[in-house]
């Protein structure tokens, strides 16, 4: 769901997620909690480097 090579750790997705499903992992990259994610697409739409793809597992 998050391409770790593309993610620049900007935090845009973390701040826009309406359910708090995104956080930063130990590597400093975004991580999506699949149990909390409602697949609204906000994170995918706001990512400046297109590192999030909700269609991929």
C-alpha positions in Angstrom: 0.0 0.0 0.0 2.9 2.4 0.7 5.9 2.3 -1.6 8.7 2.7 0.9 11.1 3.8 -1.9 8.9 6.7 -3.0 7.7 7.8 0.5 9.5 11.0 1.6 8.1 11.0 5.1 6.4 14.4 4.6 3.5 13.5 6.9 0.7 14.8 4.6 -1.0 11.4 4.7 -0.7 11.1 8.5 -2.4 14.5 9.0 -5.2 14.0 6.4 -6.3 10.5 7.5 -9.8 10.9 9.1 -9.5 7.7 11.2 -5.8 7.9 12.2 -4.9 4.8 10.3 -1.5 6.1 9.2 1.6 6.5 11.3 5.4 6.4 10.8 7.2 3.1 11.1 10.6 2.6 12.6 12.2 3.4 9.3 10.5 6.8 9.2 8.2 5.9 6.4 4.4 5.9 6.4 2.6 2.7 7.4 -1.1 2.1 7.0 -3.0 0.1 9.6 -5.2 -2.1 7.4 -7.6 -2.7 10.4 -8.3 1.0 10.8 -8.2 2.1 7.2 -11.6 2.8 5.7 -10.2 3.1 2.2 -11.5 6.7 1.7 -8.6 7.5 -0.7 -7.6 10.8 1.0 -4.1 9.7 1.6 -3.6 8.5 -2.0 -5.0 11.7 -3.4 -2.8 14.0 -1.2 0.5 12.1 -1.5 2.9 14.5 -3.4 5.1 11.6 -4.6 2.3 9.1 -5.3 3.7 6.6 -2.8 0.3 5.3 -1.7 -1.8 2.9 -3.8 -4.8 1.5 -2.0 -5.4 -1.1 -4.7 -2.1 -2.8 -3.8 -1.6 -5.0 -0.7 
